[in-house]
Amino acid sequence: MLSALPNVRSTTPGAFAPAVGASPAPGYRLRCLRGRGGFAEVWECEAPNGPPVALKFMPTSNTSSTARELRAVQSFQCLEHPYIVTTHAVWSVPGYLVINMELAEATLLDLMQLYHNDLGQPLEVPTLCLYLWQVADALDFLNARRHVRDGRKVGFQHGDVKPNNILLFGDVAKLTDHGLATATNSPTTPCSRQGTREYSAPEVFLGTLTDWSDQYSLAVSYYALRSGAFPFPPPPKETSRSYLRPFADLSGVTEAERPPLLRALSPIPTNRYPTCRDLMSALIKANGLKVENEPDQPLRVVREGPIKSGSKPHLSFSGPGSLSRRIPPPTA
C-alpha cells in the first residue's frame, strides 16, 4: 500500500506534484506510479515521441545527494552497454530532478516474488543465471578502468547491486540506479558508507570500496533470489568499524553452488573472483548449465544436454512496491 512506502515527496514550496495525468514537461503525461525507493519515485509516463518511458523524480531538497545523482547520471549517459538501462534525458521541475529512462516490464525482485507468491516455487535456475550473467557482464564493463572522466581513465563501482535495481526487458536484464556509483582509479577507494546494507560488502562498512565490492553484492543477490533469504542476519542499524559479519549460511542452495558463493563472499576482497563473470561462470557450471551465445541468436543459459522446454509466467505490474528491500521467506 502506498501509505506503507517511504515519503520521498519534495518539501520545496511550490514543488511540482507528481500525480496521474500531471505533465512534467510538454508532451509528457504521468500514467501510474511504478515504485518508490529511499530517495525517489518512479512513474510510467507517456512520451511525446515513441513508447512510454520511466521518469524518476528525485527531490532536490538534499543538495549533496542531488549533486551526486546528477554527476552519476551524466557519467553514465555516455556509456553504451546492452545490459545497462539507457538514460534519455535529465531536466528539472520545481522541487525535483527528473531522469527520463527506458521503461522496463518489472524488476528481478518482482519476478522472484511472482514465483514464490503466485507459483509457490523458486525462480528457475536457468532464468536466474541468464539474467545475472547479463548483469555480471554490465558490472565488468563498469568496473574496468577504461571510462574517461575528468580527463583520466576510471572504473565505476555501482555501489548498490540488488534485485530491485535489475530491470527486465523480456529475456534481457539491465542494471539501473547509478546514483551511488563511485569512480575508481585504484583497487581500493575511500567512500562514505552507502548502498543497501544487506547487500553491501564488508569493506563498505569500513568506508572503502574495492574492485570486488560489486561482485560481493552480486553474490548476495544470487543467493537471495535463489533461496528467498539472505545469507547473513540483518546488520545492526549502527555499525562500528569493528563490526564483522558472521559466517555465511548457504543452506538454501545446493552443495555445488556453495564453493563459488563462499569465494565471492570472502571478507578479504582479493580472495574473490577476478571478475563478476568468473563468479557467474562458476555458478552456471555448478548448476550443470552452459551459456550459448551464438552470432545473431539471443543469449541463452541451458542445461548440459536436452531439457524440456517450459514457459515463464507472464509479468504484469500492478502497482508500486517493487523497490521493497524485503526478501520473502522461502516457500515450503
N, C-alpha and C positions, 0 to 999 in steps of 0.2 A: 504494500500500500504506500501511496505517496507520503503519507504522514510519518511513516517509519524511516523514510530516507533522509539523508542529511540535507540541511538547508544551505544551498550554495547560491542563493539569490543575492544580487548586488544590493548593498545598503546605500549606494550613492544617491543623493536626492535627484529626482527626475530621471532615474535609470530606465532604460528600455525594459519592458515587461514581456518576457517570453511566454507565449500562450498560443493555443491553436488559432490559426488564422492571422496571427501577427506577421508583419513584414519587416525583417531586419535590414533589408536593402531592396531597391527596386527590382521587381520580378521574382523575389523570393517570398514564399509564404509557408509558415510553420504548419506541419501536419500533425505530429504527435511527439510526445516526449519518449525518447528511446532509453534513457538511463541517466543516473546521477552517480558521480564519484565524490571523492572528498573535496574536490576543488572546482567542479564544473558540471554543467548539464549538457547532454547531447540530444539534439532534436532531429527528426526526419523532416526534410524541407523540400518543397517544390523549388525548382531552379528555372531561371528564365530561358535557358537553352540546354536541352538534354534531359537526362533522367534525374530523379530526386537525388539529393545529396544529404550528408550529415553535417549539421552545424554544431560546433562545440562552443558553448557560452561560458567564458571564464571571467568571473568578477575581477575588476581592476582595482578594487579597494586595497588589495595587498600588492604594493608596488614591487617588492622583491620577487614574489612568485610570478607576477605578470611579466616582468622583465626576463626572468629565466625561461618562461614558457615561450615568449616571443623569440628569444635568441635560439632556442632549440628548434622551433618551427622553421625559422629562417635557415638554419643549418641543414635541416632535413629536406627542405623544399627542393634543393638542388640535387638530392640523392635519388637515383633511379634504381629500383630493385623490384623484381616481380613479387616479392613477399613482404614488402613494406607498404603500408597504406599511403596512398597519394594525397597530398595536401594541395588543393586547387588554389586557394587564396586565403588571405588574412585581412580583416578590417576591424574597425572599432565602431561600436554604437555606445550611447551614454551608459556608463557603468560596466561595460563588458568588452573583452577581446573576443572576436568571433573567428573561428577557424573552420574553413569550408573543406570537407574531406569527402572521399568517395564513401557511399553508403553500403554497409555490409548487411548480410541476412541476419546474422546473430554473432555471438561470441562463442569461443570454445567452451566457456563455462556454461552457457545456455545449452549447448549440445550435451554436455555431460549430465546436466540436471534433467534434461529430457529423457535420456536413457535411464537414469536412476529413478526418477519420479513417475514417469509415464510407462516405461517399458519394464521396470523392475530388474534391470540388468546393467552391468558396467559397460562403459564405452568400448566399442570393438577395437581390439588392439591394432589391426592394420590401419584403421581410420585414424586412431590416435597417433601412430607412428608417422603416417603420411603428413599430418598437419604439423607435428613437431619437428619433422625433418625439414620442412619448409621454413619454420621459424628458426631452426638452427642455422640454416643457410643464410637467412637475413642477419642473424646475430654475428656470424663470422664475417660477413660483409661489413657490418658496422664496426666490429671490434678491430679489424685490420687497420693499421695506421697508413692509410692511403687517401684520406679525405683532406682537402685543403681548407684550413680555417685560419684566418688572420695571417696568411702567407706561409703557413707551415703545415706539414702533413700530420694529421692526428687520427686516432681511432675514437670510437664512441662506445662507452658502456651505456646500455639502455637504462639500467638502474631500476626498472620496475617490470620485469618479466613475470607475468602471471596469466592464468587462463582468461580473465576478462579483459586483458589487453591484446588478445589474439582474436582477430575478426575473421569471419568465414564468408567466402565468396564461392559458393558451390564446393568444388573439391580443392580450392585454394585457401590457404590460411595466410593472413598478413598481420604483421606486427604493427601496433599503433601506440599512441600516447607516449610521446617522446619528451614530455615536459621535464623529466628528471635526467635526461641524457647528459652525460659528462664527457667532455673531450679529454683524451688521454694521450700523452706523448712518452710514457714510460710504463713499465709493468705495474707500478703502484702509483696511485693518485690520491692525494688528500681530498676528502669530501665531507660535507655535513652528513649526518645520519639521515637517510632518505629511503624512499621506496616503501613497499608493503612488508611489514616486519616478518610475517610468517614465511615469506619467500626470500628474504634477504640473506646474503652470505654473511658468515660470522665476522669477516673483516670490516663489513659495513658498520657493525655496531662499534667498531674501534675507530671509525672515522676515516676509513681508507677503502677505495675501490681498487681492484686488481684486474688484470687481463682475463681473469677466470671468474669474476663475480657473476656475470650474466649466466654463465654455464651452471653455476650452483642453483640459481633461481629456476633455470630450465629443468634441472633435475627434480627440484621440489614440485614444480608444475606437473611433470610427468607422473610422479608418484601420486599427487593429489587427484589428478584426472583418472589415473588407472585404478586407484583404490577407493576414492571418495573420502580420504582422510589425509592429514598432514603427517609427515614422518617424525615430527617433533611436537611436544606440547607447546601451547602459545607462549611466546616470550613475555616476560613481565613488562608492564607499561613503562616502567622506569628501569632502564638497564645501565649498569656501570661498565666501565671498560674491563672489569674483571669477569663479566658475565660469560659463561660458557654453556653452549647448548649441550644437552645430554646426547648420548649415542643414538643414532637414527634407528627407529623401529620400522623395519621394512617388511613386516609380516604380511602386509596386504598385497604383495606381489610374489611371483614365483622365485624359487631359489636361483634360477638362471639370470633373473633380472637384478638381483641384489648386488653382485660384484660391480657391474658398471655404475649403479647408483651410488654405492658406497664410495667409489673413487671420485665421482663428480661432487659428492657431498663432503669430501675431505675438508677438515678445518684448516689444512695447510694448502693454500691456493695452488702452489706449484706442483702439488701431487695430483691435481685434477687432470683431465684430458687436455691435450694441446688446443683443441677446438671443440666447438659445440657439435659440429657434425661428427667428430670422432665419438662423442658420447652417444649420439643417436644411432650411429652405425653399430656400436656395441649392443645397444638395446634392441635394435632391429634384428641383429643376429641372434641375440639371446631368446627372442621370441620365434625363431625359426622362420624369419621373414627375409625378404630381399627388396631392394629398390630397383624398379625398372624405369629407366629414363631414356627412352628411345627417341631419336630425332622425329619431330613432327607428331609426337604422341604425348598425351598427358602423363605427368609423373604418377607412378603408382607404387604402392608398397603391397607386395603379395607374398603368399606363403611359398616356401620352397617345395614345389610340387603342386599338383592340381588341387583346387579348392572349390567349394560350392559357392556360386555367386549369391549375393544377398543384397537387399535394398536397404538403404539408410532411411531413417524416419524423416518425414518432411519437417523442415524448420519453419516455424511461424512465430513472429514476435508479437506478443500480446500486450506488452507494456514495459515500464521500467523495472529495474531490478537486476539486470544482467551485470551491473557493476558491484554486486554484493561480494564481500570478501569471504563469506561463509561457505565452506565446502560441505554439502550434505553428507550425513553418515552413510557408510556402506549399506547396501541393500542386502538383507539376509537371504 
